[in-house]
Amino acid sequence: MEKRFFCTQCGICCRYEEGFVFLSPRDLERLASFLGEEQDQVVEQHCRWVPLGAMDQLSLREQPNHDCVFWRDGGCLVYEARPLQCRTYPLWRHILEEPQGWNQEAESCPGIGIGRRVSLRAEKRSLRERQREQPVTRPRSESGAGRK
């Protein structure tokens, strides 16, 4: 099946629902540089630790209405430095590999089905990049257990 995608910057993937945007070390570095903050400040002000198994993983916080912490006034405050997870959406393994994944995602994403054809090469590159970028983790014993 031919896949087409163009990001309309509608923000639907950034808003309305609970979710996790896990950060890699490069994501954290990029955000800190863009915001002009130290990495520790970014973690303290914009992130939360999510308990998963024996480890906690670093994720962006959400606003009380479940919008991303960086969503304001109809746009992403850090669009140029947004995390890899955001940059590669909707080219995520579960969306691409599940038989109905792409069609189901298209129900909520207006950019799916328009724009340029997504090449198999781009899909594979996106998947490889996401696999290389492991999330920032810490042992559970260091945590305040999933503090928001």
Secondary structure, 3 states (H helix, E strand, C coil): CCCEECCCCCCHHHCCCCCCCECCHHHHHHHHHHHCCCHHHHHHHHEEEEEECCEEEEEECECCCCCECCEECCEECCHHHCCHHHHCCCCCHHHHHCCCHHHHHHCCCCCEEEEEECCHHHHHHHHHHHHHCCCCEEEHHHCCCCCC
